[in-house]
Amino acid sequence: MPRDLKAYLQDILGAGESILEFIGTKSLDEYQKTDQTKAAVERKYSIIGEAINQALSHYPELAGKINMDRDIVDFRNRIIHEYFTVNDVLIYSITKRDLPELLAEIRELLLEMPS
């Protein structure tokens, strides 16, 4: 039985907020030197991708409401299955450029949901 859509969205939001906290004001160079932070960030991105994948699977009406939803799932798959192709610059730039927009979309979806 699938989880409630709200639970998946909250997982995405929580993981994304953690990533932003982990990276904080670190420069790319500082990020690259911290294996613990990199591992934590990659783990949280895998949660985001899996939560979106599960949500899309169980709630097809969600399709198109999250920009780049399939790209995010593909990124998760790359982190998990092709970990050797993931580089720090890519993850850092996605975090700085794209993650805030994703979190804004998720917050909006949560606001639209009945209590």
C-alpha positions, 0 to 999 in steps of 0.5 A: 500500500502506498504512503500518503502523497503528503508523506512523500512530499515531506520527505523531499522537503526534509531531505532538501532542507538537510542538503542546504544545511549540510552545504550551508555557505561552504565553497565548492572547494570546502565541499570537495574536501569533506567526505562526510558532507558529500556522503550525506548530501548524496544520500539525501539526493537519493531520498529525494529521487526515490520519493519523487519516483514513488510519488509519481508511481502511486499518484500519477496526477503529480506528473508535471507538477514538479519541474524536471521530475524525471530528471531528478529520478534519473539523477537519483539512479545515477547516484545509486547505480553509476556512483562513479560518474557523479562528480562534486561540481555537478552536485554542488551546482545542482544544490545551489542552482536547482534545489531551492526551486524544487523546494519552493515547488514542494512547499507550494504543493503541500500548501495546496493539499487539504490538512 
